[in-house]
Amino acid sequence: MVMYQIISLLIAGLMFLFGYLILYKKRYSFVSGFSSRDKEEQQAMLDAGYMTVTGRGLIVSGAVLLFGFLAGLSGFMNINLFSWLLFVLVLFGTAYRGIAREPERTRKRNKIVMHVTVVFTLGVLGFAAVAGLSGHELQTGEEGFEITGLYGDQWGYADIQKVTLEDGMQEITLRTNGLSIAGNLKGRFRLDQDGPVLLFLDLSEAPFLRIELEDEIVWLNHEDTAVTEDWYDALRERISR
């Protein structure tokens, strides 16, 4: 996923840059709210190691994303995903350590804000993980078929142009509106040959059912190969009538 890798590399570069400027060039204006504090509070935070913690945390988070980027180039997409989760944890850890070095006047308030942020972020990540790993089904009716679950939809048999069972998957070049978790893909992506597509795939389990419709192309499969083949047979039977 070229765009995904570019974003990872760009954010990693920014983390390295800001961490370097804060830690070695003493550009403390990059730290939100620091410049607005009075001189006494600023010096107290510096003496407590606030900027050292912040600068090192940013550099470590950049290193984590860089590792994920290199792993993604090598084809280890699960490690890439893990690097993003670790990246978030490093940022939260850095923020917590920084708050502990703030003046008492703002420490309690910022801890509350951080706790709310952590709960919200973990909730969003949890929902995305559950939604991305949850199953989907292809259900056939009298006039059309439906794919259930997140990003699911309904189509008529008259819209089907071609149905094939593919042993291999095309290269994914871009994720436009979808989820990619541990080899499970759901949502809108772009492939090197088909262009924009709708995917419901477990990449570890071939074959893949490719449904070419009038206005879009859908790829899907099931963790059980026999189920994928049954879906293919059911659609072939319907469109041959």
N, C-alpha and C positions, 0 to 999 in steps of 0.2 A: 504494500500500500504506500505508494510514493509520497502522497501528501501527508499521510500519518507520520512517516519517517522524517519528512522535512520539518513538520511542526515539533517533533521530539527534539531534533537537532537544534532548531531555533531557540526553543525554551531553555535547553541545556546551555547554549551559548550565552543567553541572557543571565542565567544564574551564575555562571562563571564570571561574567563581566561585572555584575553588581557586587558579587562577593569579593572580587579582587579590588574594586574601587573602594569598598567599605573597609576591608581588612588592611590593605597595603597603602592606599592613597588617602585614607581618612576622609572620604567624601560622604560624610554623615547625612547630608541633605537627602540622600536616596532612601533613608529610613523614614517612613511615614510618621509625622508628628514630632520628630526629634527637634527640628528647628524651632518649633513653636514653644518649646519648654524654656524655662528660665535657665540662666547660666549655671546656677547651683545644682538644679536637677540634672542638667546635661553632664556636668562633671561627676556627679554621684553615679550616674549610669555608666560612664566611661570607667570609673574606678572599679565598678562591680563587674566589668567585663562584658557589658551588654553588646558592644559592637564586635567584640571578638567572637562571641557566640553567634551573632547574626551573620557575620561574614563567612565564618567557617560552615555554618549551616547551609548557606546558599551555595557554596562551592561543593559541598557533599551532595546536595540535591541535584546539582548539575551533573556531577559524576555518575549518579544513579541513572539519570536519563540518558547520558551518553552510553553507558553500559547497555541499557535497553535498546538504544538505537543500533549499536553494533550487533547485538543479539538478533534484532529484527532483520538486519542485512544478511545474517547467516541462516535465516529461516526459522529461528526459535521464537515464534510469536508469543508463546505462553510466557517466556522470560520477559519479553517486551511489555506485556500486560503487567506482570509482577513488578517491573521497574516503575511503572506509573503509580501503583499502589504504595510502593516503598517511598517514592518521591513525595507523595502526599503526607505519609507518616513522618518523614524527615522534616518537612516544612512545619507540621504541627508541633513536633518535638522542639524545633528551633524556636517557635513562637512561645511555647511554654517556658523554655529556659530563659528566654528574653524577658518575659513577664515577671519571672522570679527576681530579676535584677532591676525592675522598675521601682520608682519611689512608691511608698505605701499609699500615697494619695490616689494613684491611678491603678494600682495593682489589682485590687479586688474587682473593680469594674471591668477591667480587661480580661480577667479570668472568667467572668460570667460570659462575656462576649465570645471568648474562645470556646468555652464549653458548648454554647449554643451552636457555634459554627461547626464544631466537631460532630455533634449529634446530627445536624442537618446534612453534612457531607457524607457521613457514614450511612445515613438513611438513603440518600440518592444513590450511592455506590451499591448498597444492598439491593435496592429496587432494580438497578440496571443488571446486577449479577443474576438475580432470580429471573428477571424477564428474559435475559439472554440465554439462560440455560434451560428455561422451561420448554416443554415439548410443543409440537404442532402436529396437526393432522390434516390430511386431505379427505374431504367428505364430498361424495358425489350425490347429486339430486336429479330430478327429472329434466330440468332445463340447463343446469350448470353445476359448477363445483365450487367449493369453498376451502380455503386454507385457514385454519383456526390459529388463535394465539396472537401475540404481538406482531403488528404489521400485516396481519391477515386480511383477506378480502374475498369477494365473490366475483366469479366470471361466468359467462355463458359458454356453452359448448360451441356455439356459432362463432365465437371470437377466436377459437383455437386455429392456428395456421399449421402448426407442426408439433409433434410430441416425440421426443427421443430420450433414450437412456444412455447417458454418457459415462464412460469409464474414468475419464479424467476431468479435471476442472481447469477452466481458463484462468489466466493470471489476473488477480485483482489489482487494479491500478489506483482506485480511489474509493473511500467510503464517504458517501454524501449525506446519508441520514440513516444510520443503522448502528447495530451493536456487534462487537467482535470480542468474544470472551472464550478463551481456552479452545480455540478452533471452531466455535459455534458462531455462525454469522446469521444475523437477521436484519432485514431492512434494505435500504437503497444503497447500492454499490455501483461501481463502473468496472467492467471487464475489458481486457485488451482487444477482444474480438466482438463481443456483443454490445459493448457500450453500456448505457444505463440499464440496470437489471434490478429485480427484486429477489432477494436470497432468503432461503430458509434451510441452512446447510449445517451439517456436521462434517467438516472436512476430512475427518479420520475414517469415514465410512463411505466408500464408493459402492455402487454406482450413484450417479446424480440424475435426477429427472429434470429435463429441460422442456419447458412449455413455452412455445412461441405464440404469442397472442397478437391481435391486430395492432395494439398500441404499446405493448411492453413484452418483456421476456422474464419469465419466472424460473428460478432454479430451486429445487428442494430435494431433500432425501430424508431418510429415517435412520436411526441408529441400528435398526434391524433391516438388513439387506432385503429380506423377503417382503417386508412391508413396502419398501420403495418399488420393488418389482410389481407388487399387487396394485399400487397406485398407477403405475404405467399401464398395466393391462386394463384396468378399469377405465382410464381415459381413452385408450385406443378403442376399446369396445364401444364407448359412447359416441365417439366422433365417426366411427365406421358405419353407424346405423343410417 
